[in-house]
């Protein structure tokens, strides 16, 4: 159960780094707690590949229980760091559902599911409860 009373808003914005040539691939990079997509877009611009568009979504700003309910960028609420700390299952599921928020803006750059990195597929499958391979079909 979520430690805060705010629902996680939909993702609406992302920092991007464009390729120098025709973009035929995209990398979607999710930042950590308290960060934004801007700092990672800056870092990724140093390893720019000519055919790749880097998409770095920004997490919504929500109160984080672990940090005395301070409002900060977070994909979901965190209640503790120990292995037995409660988890924000509803917030994690909401974040997984919202993961495509800014992505449709870049649809022409995305390849079929076979082009997706296994990590995002496993994360999406784990968060949604669907078997790997079915998340991208929805």
Secondary structure, 3 states (H helix, E strand, C coil): CCCCCCCCCCCCCEEEECCCCCCCEEEECCCCCCCCHHHHHHHHHCCCCCCEEEEEECCCEEEEHHHCCEEEECCCCECCCCCCCCECHHHHHHHHHHCCCCHHHHHHHCCCHHHCCHHHHHHHHHHHCCCCCCHHHC
